Amino acid sequence: MCSQLLPCMMADLYGDLDTSVDGRSSIHLKKELQAVQAQYDKLQKDAANLQRLNQELADQNAVLEANLSVVFATAQTEIARKDKTINELREELHRASRRDAPSSPLEAAFVAACDDPKQKEKFDMTEKEQQSFLKAMKDPDFRSLLNEYMHEISDPAHRAEQELYLRQLENENKVPTDKQLVLPKPGFVLKTKYKQRKIFVNVCSSDKMQPPSSTRVASTPSTAGGTSWNLPYCVGPQRLEPDKGGQAIATFDVCYHPQTISRAMESAAFMKMLVNTALDGVDKVFHTLDVDPSKVDREYHILKGIAYKSGNPVTMCIAGAPATPPSRAAPSTLPSIAYQITHRGQFDLADHMESREAKSFRPRDLVVRMTLPTHTSAAGIDLDVSATAVRVTAAGYAPLAIDLPFSVVEASGKAKFDKATKTLIVTLPVVAPPVIVYTQVERASVHETRTHISHVVPVAHINATTLSSVDDGSATLFRFQAGSTWFEYRLDHLKQQQQGGENCAAVLDWTVEVATQNLAIICRKAAPPPKVPSIRVHRVSSDVFSMLVDVANVDQASVTWSVTSRGFALAFSATSGETSDKFELIRSFQHDLVPAKCLVQVADENLLVVLAVADPHGDYFDLVAENVADNVAETAVVVMADSSGATTFNVHKNTTPEPPATIVLPDETLQPPLQVPRFTNDLMYELD
């Protein structure tokens, strides 16, 4: 009985003692101890998991090291075996080449020509004569004499003598009347292959060649519009020139007008067109010498630092009479024909008043009026009309050529001479545009990411050159051709925004990629508009308020703040994905603050502002300490800025001027008090 009463007596004896520590009760301390113990247990569990994971990674690393060692040793063994096999094959090939190969490149070429069945019929040599020649080629003295002869005919000194002889013939007018000698200027050298054999092409220029010309080609439903170029050129005969190793290489000269060369130096696309034209000319020369229809390889490169291969350019002989030198007589004083082109057809003024951009207009007819004051009739006037041009020659006037803005039906044109106004009037009906019926593509898969929206249109074998787009403001129409069918896919801007919701960002631009089985339209989205963060306020005590700003990932180094007796300002930056946003919060009060006791703290998910007030009964946030949860305050003025520029958010109900850019608030520039949403966070802050 006494043992049962003893604990109760002890509890009664010490029941009146104060067990609190630093003003906190034992119950509060026990709760804190339990929280610390729970956190300790969690950390021990996390440490055990990390140790287990570390051990697993160590085991995997050991297995990988063993496997890599085995693979590396196997690779070394295999490489050594391959190297040994390659060396053996090289030695065998070297022995075979020394035993069976011809003693000179010329002998090798002769043997190859004899073995070629297509070349045998060109050799007027018996088998005995061939064997005699091959036997002679094995004689060092014969080969030496033949090499001396080859060097002699390719010697630049002998070439200069030959050039002087050609100049003498030209000066004595002994050149045939249907031929013309051209001494080109060096340009650049192309190196490519023909039947796996290296060849050189010297691209030269001469003002005796015709300059380049171009013609504008109108677009059609099946072909794109562009410019058609005419590049006159001539190709010289094949000759042999030595390369760096002394081997004789087939070489050709291709001559253009200097304007063609200069255009090629300024444009990579024009250069490619010039080179392909030159190689086409070399193909024609090979086809006259060889029945094999092989073509020159289009894979080429331009030799650096070499303008001509080799020596000075060789005189070329081209067909046609020599160009007539310009006359020193007075230039022609024939007047030009004045003309005017009028577009005639249906014209709706409303089409050009709906927007600032004029809509395309295709006339029904083109009316060309040409004034000829010295003519009283159509006599002496020659008119030539084609689908794209009008040409007129009249006595007493310089010839006139007019390029028409639209293709016309020349067979249906009409011409008359107005004697009253002495005007030749030509009326030409314009070719009607082709009527295209588009098949609507209704189904397309849409894929959206954070930065892009992709539309995959399931149409196969699309002709990329026919792709076009039209934007009418509410939608973008993509039109293209696949096979003989024209398709149209409508990208509705409003529908796309409805699918993306109210947070759908505007599309900055888009790109189109054509694949074999579909068409992909990739739209790049603009950055979404920044959101105003929520601000929650809690009255901790009669003289302390806390403001919780719900912004995560705040940069601690970017936080700057300032407090005066009547105002508070805060500025900081926070990262969101790949972007960084700036925030500024400015707040003024009607009652005084205690700046020395105010502070700002940064957490992972939010930012805390603690404001100490001087007047416990002051109206700071219109919150009553006894009933904080029933008071919802308004949001303060928040200024946000991102990488694209600054945006001001005035979320409060009463209109106030925009806050200053600086975060320092002087006492004399105060604004009316603003209210902030109530504090609803689970964390509580106790301040002394």
FENQUIMO-V651426 format. One record per residue. N is the residue number from 1. RES is the residue in one small letter. PSI is psi in whole degrees, -180 to 180 (NA if undefined). OMEGA is omega in whole degrees, -180 to 180 (NA if undefined). D_FIRST is the distance of its C-alpha to the first C-alpha in whole Angstrom. Layout:
BEGIN
N_RES_PSI_OMEGA_D_FIRST / N_RES_PSI_OMEGA_D_FIRST
END
This chain:
BEGIN
1_m_-43_-179_0 / 2_c_-36_180_4 / 3_s_-28_179_5 / 4_q_-31_-179_5 / 5_l_-17_-175_6 / 6_l_-47_179_9 / 7_p_-36_-180_11 / 8_c_-39_180_12 / 9_m_-40_179_12 / 10_m_-39_178_15 / 11_a_-37_179_17 / 12_d_-35_-178_17 / 13_l_-39_-176_18 / 14_y_11_-178_21 / 15_g_-30_-177_22 / 16_d_-4_-179_25 / 17_l_147_178_26 / 18_d_107_-179_29 / 19_t_6_-179_29 / 20_s_151_178_33 / 21_v_122_-178_35 / 22_d_37_176_39 / 23_g_5_180_38 / 24_r_143_-176_36 / 25_s_164_178_33 / 26_s_-31_178_30 / 27_i_-44_178_31 / 28_h_-40_-180_34 / 29_l_-37_178_34 / 30_k_-41_178_32 / 31_k_-41_178_34 / 32_e_-39_178_37 / 33_l_-42_178_35 / 34_q_-41_179_35 / 35_a_-42_179_39 / 36_v_-40_180_40 / 37_q_-41_179_38 / 38_a_-41_178_39 / 39_q_-37_178_43 / 40_y_-44_178_42 / 41_d_-41_179_41 / 42_k_-41_179_44 / 43_l_-38_177_46 / 44_q_-41_178_45 / 45_k_-43_178_46 / 46_d_-39_179_50 / 47_a_-40_178_50 / 48_a_-42_179_50 / 49_n_-41_180_52 / 50_l_-39_178_55 / 51_q_-41_178_54 / 52_r_-44_179_55 / 53_l_-39_179_58 / 54_n_-40_179_59 / 55_q_-40_178_59 / 56_e_-43_178_61 / 57_l_-37_178_64 / 58_a_-41_178_64 / 59_d_-44_179_65 / 60_q_-39_179_67 / 61_n_-39_179_69 / 62_a_-40_179_69 / 63_v_-42_179_71 / 64_l_-41_179_73 / 65_e_-41_179_74 / 66_a_-43_-180_75 / 67_n_-43_-180_77 / 68_l_-36_178_79 / 69_s_-41_179_80 / 70_v_-43_180_81 / 71_v_-40_-180_83 / 72_f_-42_179_85 / 73_a_-41_178_86 / 74_t_-42_180_87 / 75_a_-41_178_89 / 76_q_-42_179_91 / 77_t_-43_-178_92 / 78_e_-40_179_93 / 79_i_-41_178_95 / 80_a_-40_179_97 / 81_r_-44_180_98 / 82_k_-43_179_99 / 83_d_-40_180_101 / 84_k_-42_179_103 / 85_t_-42_-180_104 / 86_i_-43_-180_105 / 87_n_-39_178_107 / 88_e_-42_179_109 / 89_l_-38_179_110 / 90_r_-44_179_111 / 91_e_-41_179_113 / 92_e_-40_178_115 / 93_l_-39_180_116 / 94_h_-43_179_117 / 95_r_-41_180_119 / 96_a_-39_-179_120 / 97_s_-37_179_121 / 98_r_-29_-177_123 / 99_r_-41_-171_125 / 100_d_-19_-173_126 / 101_a_149_175_126 / 102_p_157_-175_129 / 103_s_-9_-178_130 / 104_s_157_177_130 / 105_p_-35_180_129 / 106_l_-41_178_132 / 107_e_-39_179_132 / 108_a_-41_178_129 / 109_a_-39_180_130 / 110_f_-42_179_133 / 111_v_-43_-180_131 / 112_a_-38_179_129 / 113_a_-37_179_132 / 114_c_-34_-178_134 / 115_d_-16_-179_131 / 116_d_117_-179_130 / 117_p_-27_-180_131 / 118_k_-20_-179_132 / 119_q_-13_-176_134 / 120_k_-37_-177_136 / 121_e_-17_178_138 / 122_k_-15_-179_139 / 123_f_115_176_140 / 124_d_60_-177_144 / 125_m_139_176_143 / 126_t_170_179_144 / 127_e_-37_180_142 / 128_k_-41_179_144 / 129_e_-39_177_144 / 130_q_-45_180_140 / 131_q_-36_178_140 / 132_s_-40_180_143 / 133_f_-43_179_141 / 134_l_-38_177_138 / 135_k_-40_179_140 / 136_a_-34_180_141 / 137_m_-23_178_137 / 138_k_-11_179_136 / 139_d_121_-179_139 / 140_p_-37_-179_138 / 141_d_-42_179_141 / 142_f_-42_179_141 / 143_r_-37_179_138 / 144_s_-45_179_139 / 145_l_-40_-180_142 / 146_l_-40_178_140 / 147_n_-39_178_137 / 148_e_-39_180_140 / 149_y_-42_180_141 / 150_m_-43_178_138 / 151_h_-35_-178_137 / 152_e_-45_-177_140 / 153_i_-19_178_140 / 154_s_3_-180_136 / 155_d_132_178_137 / 156_p_-30_179_137 / 157_a_-44_177_140 / 158_h_-33_177_142 / 159_r_-40_178_140 / 160_a_-38_177_141 / 161_e_-39_178_145 / 162_q_-38_178_144 / 163_e_-39_178_143 / 164_l_-38_179_146 / 165_y_-40_178_148 / 166_l_-38_178_146 / 167_r_-38_179_147 / 168_q_-43_177_150 / 169_l_-39_-179_151 / 170_e_-41_180_149 / 171_n_-31_180_151 / 172_e_8_179_154 / 173_n_37_179_153 / 174_k_5_177_153 / 175_v_137_179_150 / 176_p_146_-176_150 / 177_t_-25_-179_150 / 178_d_11_178_147 / 179_k_160_179_145 / 180_q_130_179_143 / 181_l_133_-178_142 / 182_v_124_174_139 / 183_l_98_-174_137 / 184_p_165_174_134 / 185_k_140_-177_131 / 186_p_148_178_128 / 187_g_-80_177_125 / 188_f_168_-174_122 / 189_v_131_175_122 / 190_l_141_176_120 / 191_k_122_180_119 / 192_t_-164_-176_118 / 193_k_151_173_119 / 194_y_118_-175_121 / 195_k_44_178_120 / 196_q_13_175_118 / 197_r_139_-177_121 / 198_k_139_175_120 / 199_i_157_176_123 / 200_f_144_175_123 / 201_v_115_177_124 / 202_n_116_177_126 / 203_v_115_-175_125 / 204_c_-179_180_128 / 205_s_151_176_130 / 206_s_138_179_133 / 207_d_-5_175_134 / 208_k_-13_175_137 / 209_m_159_179_134 / 210_q_140_178_133 / 211_p_163_180_130 / 212_p_152_178_127 / 213_s_157_-177_127 / 214_s_155_178_124 / 215_t_133_179_124 / 216_r_130_-180_122 / 217_v_124_-179_120 / 218_a_150_180_119 / 219_s_149_177_115 / 220_t_169_179_115 / 221_p_-26_-178_113 / 222_s_-18_-179_113 / 223_t_150_178_114 / 224_a_152_177_112 / 225_g_164_-180_115 / 226_g_-157_-179_116 / 227_t_129_177_119 / 228_s_122_-176_121 / 229_w_145_174_123 / 230_n_115_-177_126 / 231_l_94_177_126 / 232_p_140_-180_130 / 233_y_167_173_130 / 234_c_150_-177_132 / 235_v_130_178_132 / 236_g_171_-179_134 / 237_p_161_178_135 / 238_q_140_174_132 / 239_r_168_-178_133 / 240_l_131_177_131 / 241_e_143_-178_129 / 242_p_145_173_128 / 243_d_-167_-178_124 / 244_k_-30_180_122 / 245_g_3_-180_122 / 246_g_2_180_126 / 247_q_140_-180_126 / 248_a_125_-176_128 / 249_i_137_176_126 / 250_a_131_-175_128 / 251_t_142_180_128 / 252_f_150_173_129 / 253_d_128_176_130 / 254_v_122_-173_129 / 255_c_133_176_130 / 256_y_174_171_129 / 257_h_149_180_130 / 258_p_-32_178_128 / 259_q_-35_178_126 / 260_t_-43_-180_125 / 261_i_-43_-178_123 / 262_s_-39_176_122 / 263_r_-39_180_120 / 264_a_-35_179_119 / 265_m_-22_-178_118 / 266_e_-19_-175_116 / 267_s_126_179_114 / 268_a_-37_179_112 / 269_a_-40_178_113 / 270_f_-37_178_117 / 271_m_-42_179_117 / 272_k_-41_179_115 / 273_m_-41_179_118 / 274_l_-45_-178_120 / 275_v_-43_179_119 / 276_n_-37_177_119 / 277_t_-42_179_123 / 278_a_-42_180_124 / 279_l_-31_173_122 / 280_d_-40_177_124 / 281_g_-38_177_127 / 282_v_-36_176_127 / 283_d_-42_-179_126 / 284_k_-38_178_129 / 285_v_-44_179_131 / 286_f_-36_-179_129 / 287_h_-25_175_130 / 288_t_-22_-179_134 / 289_l_-22_-172_133 / 290_d_134_179_131 / 291_v_-11_178_131 / 292_d_125_-176_127 / 293_p_20_180_125 / 294_s_153_-180_122 / 295_k_161_177_121 / 296_v_137_180_120 / 297_d_131_180_117 / 298_r_-4_173_115 / 299_e_114_-174_113 / 300_y_169_168_114 / 301_h_153_-177_114 / 302_i_128_180_116 / 303_l_130_-179_117 / 304_k_136_175_116 / 305_g_7_-180_119 / 306_i_119_-179_122 / 307_a_-22_-178_124 / 308_y_144_-178_127 / 309_k_108_-4_127 / 310_s_161_179_129 / 311_g_-143_180_131 / 312_n_155_179_133 / 313_p_148_180_133 / 314_v_141_179_136 / 315_t_134_-180_138 / 316_m_148_179_138 / 317_c_118_-178_140 / 318_i_159_-180_139 / 319_a_155_177_141 / 320_g_154_180_143 / 321_a_151_178_145 / 322_p_149_179_145 / 323_a_135_-180_143 / 324_t_126_-179_146 / 325_p_150_-178_145 / 326_p_137_-179_145 / 327_s_144_177_148 / 328_r_5_179_149 / 329_a_169_-178_150 / 330_a_142_-180_149 / 331_p_157_-178_146 / 332_s_138_-180_146 / 333_t_19_180_146 / 334_l_134_-180_146 / 335_p_155_177_144 / 336_s_158_-179_141 / 337_i_123_177_140 / 338_a_137_-178_138 / 339_y_165_179_135 / 340_q_136_179_132 / 341_i_127_180_130 / 342_t_133_176_129 / 343_h_125_-178_126 / 344_r_135_180_127 / 345_g_-169_179_124 / 346_q_132_-177_122 / 347_f_124_179_120 / 348_d_115_-179_117 / 349_l_-28_-179_116 / 350_a_-28_179_113 / 351_d_-23_-178_112 / 352_h_6_179_112 / 353_m_-12_-178_110 / 354_e_-30_-180_107 / 355_s_171_-180_106 / 356_r_-22_-179_107 / 357_e_127_179_108 / 358_a_135_179_111 / 359_k_153_-180_111 / 360_s_139_-178_113 / 361_f_126_178_117 / 362_r_114_-176_119 / 363_p_164_175_122 / 364_r_-38_-179_125 / 365_d_155_168_128 / 366_l_127_-180_129 / 367_v_116_-179_132 / 368_v_120_179_134 / 369_r_123_-180_136 / 370_m_123_-176_139 / 371_t_126_180_141 / 372_l_83_-173_145 / 373_p_-26_-176_147 / 374_t_-3_-179_150 / 375_h_139_177_150 / 376_t_-4_178_152 / 377_s_-179_-180_151 / 378_a_-1_179_149 / 379_a_137_179_151 / 380_g_7_180_151 / 381_i_127_179_147 / 382_d_121_-176_145 / 383_l_130_178_141 / 384_d_122_-177_139 / 385_v_130_173_136 / 386_s_-174_-177_133 / 387_a_-22_-175_129 / 388_t_-2_-175_128 / 389_a_159_175_131 / 390_v_129_180_134 / 391_r_135_-177_137 / 392_v_132_170_140 / 393_t_130_-178_143 / 394_a_146_180_146 / 395_a_131_178_149 / 396_g_1_-179_149 / 397_y_154_175_145 / 398_a_146_179_143 / 399_p_146_-177_141 / 400_l_131_175_138 / 401_a_124_-177_135 / 402_i_124_173_132 / 403_d_125_-176_128 / 404_l_144_-179_127 / 405_p_-19_179_124 / 406_f_153_174_123 / 407_s_140_-176_125 / 408_v_164_175_128 / 409_v_95_-172_130 / 410_e_-29_-178_133 / 411_a_-22_-178_135 / 412_s_9_-179_134 / 413_g_159_179_135 / 414_k_145_180_138 / 415_a_140_176_140 / 416_k_155_180_143 / 417_f_119_178_145 / 418_d_108_-177_145 / 419_k_-28_-178_149 / 420_a_-44_-178_148 / 421_t_-2_-179_145 / 422_k_53_-177_146 / 423_t_134_173_143 / 424_l_121_-176_142 / 425_i_121_180_139 / 426_v_122_179_137 / 427_t_123_-175_134 / 428_l_122_177_132 / 429_p_137_-179_129 / 430_v_140_178_126 / 431_v_128_-179_124 / 432_a_141_179_121 / 433_p_148_-180_118 / 434_p_142_179_117 / 435_v_118_-178_114 / 436_i_126_177_111 / 437_v_118_-177_109 / 438_y_137_173_105 / 439_t_121_-177_103 / 440_q_133_175_99 / 441_v_108_-175_96 / 442_e_-30_-174_93 / 443_r_130_176_91 / 444_a_140_179_89 / 445_s_136_-177_86 / 446_v_129_178_84 / 447_h_131_-176_82 / 448_e_134_172_80 / 449_t_-173_-178_78 / 450_r_-29_-175_77 / 451_t_-15_-174_81 / 452_h_157_171_83 / 453_i_123_-177_84 / 454_s_133_175_86 / 455_h_118_180_88 / 456_v_111_-177_90 / 457_v_117_-174_93 / 458_p_70_175_93 / 459_v_124_-175_97 / 460_a_157_173_99 / 461_h_54_180_102 / 462_i_136_174_102 / 463_n_109_-173_105 / 464_a_-27_-178_104 / 465_t_-16_-179_107 / 466_t_0_-176_107 / 467_l_131_177_103 / 468_s_165_-180_103 / 469_s_145_179_101 / 470_v_129_180_102 / 471_d_117_-180_99 / 472_d_13_179_100 / 473_g_-46_-180_97 / 474_s_-17_-179_95 / 475_a_158_174_95 / 476_t_126_-178_96 / 477_l_119_177_99 / 478_f_121_-177_99 / 479_r_138_-178_102 / 480_f_167_-178_103 / 481_q_136_174_105 / 482_a_112_-174_104 / 483_g_-126_177_107 / 484_s_8_-176_110 / 485_t_137_175_107 / 486_w_137_-178_106 / 487_f_157_177_102 / 488_e_128_176_100 / 489_y_126_-176_97 / 490_r_122_177_95 / 491_l_97_-175_92 / 492_d_121_-178_91 / 493_h_-43_-178_90 / 494_l_-41_179_88 / 495_k_-38_178_87 / 496_q_-37_179_85 / 497_q_-37_178_84 / 498_q_-37_178_82 / 499_q_-35_180_81 / 500_g_-11_180_79 / 501_g_-174_-176_78 / 502_e_-19_179_78 / 503_n_7_-180_77 / 504_c_124_-178_80 / 505_a_155_178_82 / 506_a_154_180_85 / 507_v_122_180_87 / 508_l_-51_-180_89 / 509_d_177_180_92 / 510_w_155_176_92 / 511_t_155_-178_94 / 512_v_132_177_95 / 513_e_128_-178_95 / 514_v_124_176_97 / 515_a_-179_-178_96 / 516_t_-38_-173_98 / 517_q_-7_-177_96 / 518_n_-179_178_95 / 519_l_128_-179_95 / 520_a_125_175_92 / 521_i_111_-175_92 / 522_i_112_-179_89 / 523_c_129_178_88 / 524_r_123_-176_87 / 525_k_149_173_84 / 526_a_161_178_84 / 527_a_135_-180_81 / 528_p_151_-180_78 / 529_p_141_180_78 / 530_p_149_180_75 / 531_k_143_178_72 / 532_v_124_-179_71 / 533_p_151_176_67 / 534_s_147_-180_65 / 535_i_122_-179_63 / 536_r_139_-175_60 / 537_v_144_179_59 / 538_h_134_177_55 / 539_r_104_-176_54 / 540_v_-44_178_52 / 541_s_-174_-177_51 / 542_s_-25_-177_54 / 543_d_16_-180_56 / 544_v_130_172_56 / 545_f_148_173_57 / 546_s_135_177_57 / 547_m_123_-179_60 / 548_l_113_180_59 / 549_v_117_-175_62 / 550_d_76_175_62 / 551_v_121_-179_64 / 552_a_163_175_63 / 553_n_47_178_65 / 554_v_134_178_66 / 555_d_114_-177_68 / 556_q_-38_-176_66 / 557_a_-18_-177_69 / 558_s_-5_-175_71 / 559_v_121_173_68 / 560_t_139_-179_70 / 561_w_158_-176_69 / 562_s_140_-179_70 / 563_v_132_172_69 / 564_t_-177_-179_70 / 565_s_-22_-178_69 / 566_r_11_-178_70 / 567_g_161_-179_70 / 568_f_139_178_69 / 569_a_141_-177_71 / 570_l_138_176_69 / 571_a_138_179_71 / 572_f_168_178_70 / 573_s_151_179_71 / 574_a_142_179_69 / 575_t_140_177_71 / 576_s_99_-176_71 / 577_g_-122_-180_72 / 578_e_-1_-178_75 / 579_t_161_178_76 / 580_s_124_-179_75 / 581_d_148_176_74 / 582_k_142_-179_74 / 583_f_143_174_72 / 584_e_130_179_73 / 585_l_123_-179_71 / 586_i_129_-175_72 / 587_r_135_177_70 / 588_s_157_-176_71 / 589_f_158_176_69 / 590_q_-17_180_70 / 591_h_163_-172_67 / 592_d_151_170_67 / 593_l_169_174_65 / 594_v_92_-174_63 / 595_p_-32_-176_65 / 596_a_-24_-178_63 / 597_k_3_179_60 / 598_c_150_-180_61 / 599_l_164_178_61 / 600_v_131_178_61 / 601_q_144_-177_59 / 602_v_130_174_60 / 603_a_180_-178_58 / 604_d_-40_-173_59 / 605_e_-12_-177_59 / 606_n_-175_-180_60 / 607_l_132_-176_61 / 608_l_131_175_59 / 609_v_123_179_60 / 610_v_121_-179_58 / 611_l_122_175_60 / 612_a_127_-176_59 / 613_v_152_-180_61 / 614_a_-28_-178_62 / 615_d_107_180_61 / 616_p_-25_-178_58 / 617_h_6_-179_60 / 618_g_154_-180_63 / 619_d_90_-177_64 / 620_y_-51_-179_64 / 621_f_13_-178_63 / 622_d_38_178_63 / 623_l_140_176_59 / 624_v_129_-173_56 / 625_a_-31_-177_53 / 626_e_-21_-176_51 / 627_n_65_-176_52 / 628_v_-38_-173_54 / 629_a_-21_-178_54 / 630_d_3_-178_56 / 631_n_120_177_59 / 632_v_119_-178_61 / 633_a_170_179_64 / 634_e_165_-177_67 / 635_t_145_-179_68 / 636_a_175_177_70 / 637_v_124_-179_73 / 638_v_131_177_73 / 639_v_122_180_76 / 640_m_150_177_76 / 641_a_141_176_78 / 642_d_-168_-176_79 / 643_s_-19_-178_81 / 644_s_-8_-179_84 / 645_g_179_-176_84 / 646_a_144_178_82 / 647_t_133_-179_81 / 648_t_129_179_79 / 649_f_112_174_77 / 650_n_92_-171_77 / 651_v_-12_-179_74 / 652_h_161_-174_73 / 653_k_-35_-179_74 / 654_n_134_-178_76 / 655_t_130_178_79 / 656_t_155_179_79 / 657_p_157_180_82 / 658_e_134_-177_81 / 659_p_156_179_79 / 660_p_160_-178_81 / 661_a_-32_-179_81 / 662_t_157_-179_79 / 663_i_7_177_75 / 664_v_128_-178_76 / 665_l_109_174_75 / 666_p_155_-177_77 / 667_d_-31_-174_76 / 668_e_-13_179_79 / 669_t_83_-178_79 / 670_l_151_177_76 / 671_q_163_179_76 / 672_p_149_-179_74 / 673_p_141_178_70 / 674_l_152_-179_69 / 675_q_148_-176_66 / 676_v_144_-180_64 / 677_p_151_-174_62 / 678_r_159_-179_58 / 679_f_123_-178_56 / 680_t_10_-179_54 / 681_n_152_-180_53 / 682_d_-20_-179_50 / 683_l_141_178_49 / 684_m_145_-179_48 / 685_y_126_177_49 / 686_e_125_-178_47 / 687_l_141_176_50 / 688_d_NA_NA_49
END
